[in-house]
Amino acid sequence: MTADTSLSTALDRAEQDHAALEAALRGHLWLHFTRHAAIDKGAPVPIITRGEGCHVFDDRGRRYIDGLAGLFTVQLGHGRSELAEAAARQMRTLPFFPLWGYATEPTIRLAERLAAAAPGDLNRVFFTTGGGEAVESAWKLLKQYFRLTGRPGKHKIISRAIAYHGTSQGALSITGIPFAKVPFEPLVPGTVRVPNTNLYRADESFAGDAKAFGRWAADRIAEAIEFEGADSVAAVALEPVQNSGGCFPPPPGYLERVREICDAYEVMLIADETITGFGRIGDTFAMNRFGVQPDIITCAKGMTSGYAPIGAMIAADRLFEPYRHGTTMFPHGSTFGGHPVSAAVALCALDIMEREGINEHVRANEALFRRTLEDLSDLPIVGDVRGEGFFYGIELTKDKHTRAVFTAEESERLLRGFLSTALFDAGLYCRTDDRGDPVIQLAPPLIADASLFDEIAQILRSVLTEAWRRL
Ligand SMILES: Cc1ncc(COP(=O)(O)O)c(C=O)c1O
């Protein structure tokens, strides 16, 4: 057999393997948040088989930049055998034991470690399997806490427009994305929406004054509490930098004002750090960076760098206080919450983050990442570039000067019909999101550097130029 024929045989085999996988996928796999009609009609679904550093590879060997760290998770990059070994070691030692009245060594150590990294007196760690379950746990905890402390009416949660907090019925009720909620109504009663902090879409009267806009947005929370009655409101839940809608950072003074309002009305502040935790904003928790003390942090995703699933609700000491007495308990939990293998992987990931100075790396490079993306602002379709740390959104517009928004049909054509496929075909996996106005989101692994930022920007420039031409 010549070299040519053996190569073509290998390629044929790879194509056959791909065809078999695709057939099985079409026959059996139900993808999350995915329209299956197009797939049934033959639209390709990328099959990702392996990762290395900031890149992933599909089953045909094509390489892509992982511009979203999986789903805001793979902080340390792909292919770290040290993390795989930590999992294997724990699996060999003790593959599983629940946290129902028993403890495991990695969960004890991880709880201690998370409490040390969390701001102030957030010392009590309740493990879950992910972020939504952590949000769900926080809401349930507060409902019970206020009953135990003589204020049973305090049960409502205030959250922000377009914010995503998970898909279980409680977390979904807190979520502010109508299309994800409507099919499942009626949901859990007692949630209220307030404005988010999208300065780009703020009323013209603010004239770009971030501080004034932040004050206005925070005061809408006070207004909502007044309207609902403080006796009925348990908490405000917000992300330090809101993901859905396209990376809204807190305007200066906003989080401080929210804290003040929460204190004034005895309302708890839940910082949902499912995305912003574990280095994404240059600290283990973004609230440390912003210098505002929440009462609860919910977190997940990056805790293990995505190598195993785990989440946590980290509560202030006083929220645990009622549970120190008599027969009181928090009647809540799950089989896999705080899985020992995931906890062992999380400990190893935190070790690596510390050893390699990942938070310091993000802080040292965030300005460069921002500048590299801001350079795209000369493109007519780029309306706004915003974010913090290694977490950015690029909002697209029809008209830079008027900030005209796309119609639903244009947005569908632009994002689903062109951009998401074109960016991927050009070698960049990232997120095109139309839950608010159309945005492209970028959150590469936290080991990314200048050369990766440049590569990302080059692909964005060429694909966005073509998108504008097609409009
Ligand atoms: C802010 C926030 N909260 C909660 C969740 C839900 O997390 P999970 O998918 O782990 O349940 C997400 C997921 O993206 C999130 O971004």
The ligand as a MOL file (V3000), in Angstrom:
LIG
                    3D

  0  0  0     0  0            999 V3000
M  V30 BEGIN CTAB
M  V30 COUNTS 16 16 0 0 0
M  V30 BEGIN ATOM
M  V30 1 C -25.0690 33.1100 36.9750 0
M  V30 2 C -25.4840 31.6920 36.8160 0
M  V30 3 N -26.1980 31.1060 37.7800 0
M  V30 4 C -26.5810 29.8320 37.6970 0
M  V30 5 C -26.2750 29.0730 36.5900 0
M  V30 6 C -26.7220 27.6500 36.5210 0
M  V30 7 O -25.6290 26.8190 36.7180 0
M  V30 8 P -25.7050 25.2740 36.3300 0
M  V30 9 O -25.8370 25.2070 34.8590 0
M  V30 10 O -24.4060 24.7250 36.8630 0
M  V30 11 O -26.8790 24.7250 37.0680 0
M  V30 12 C -25.5260 29.6310 35.5550 0
M  V30 13 C -25.1750 28.8410 34.3820 0
M  V30 14 O -24.6550 29.3060 33.4070 0
M  V30 15 C -25.1260 30.9780 35.6600 0
M  V30 16 O -24.4260 31.5710 34.6970 0
M  V30 END ATOM
M  V30 BEGIN BOND
M  V30 1 1 1 2
M  V30 2 1 2 3
M  V30 3 2 2 15
M  V30 4 2 3 4
M  V30 5 1 4 5
M  V30 6 1 5 6
M  V30 7 2 5 12
M  V30 8 1 6 7
M  V30 9 1 7 8
M  V30 10 2 8 9
M  V30 11 1 8 10
M  V30 12 1 8 11
M  V30 13 1 12 13
M  V30 14 1 12 15
M  V30 15 2 13 14
M  V30 16 1 15 16
M  V30 END BOND
M  V30 END CTAB
M  END
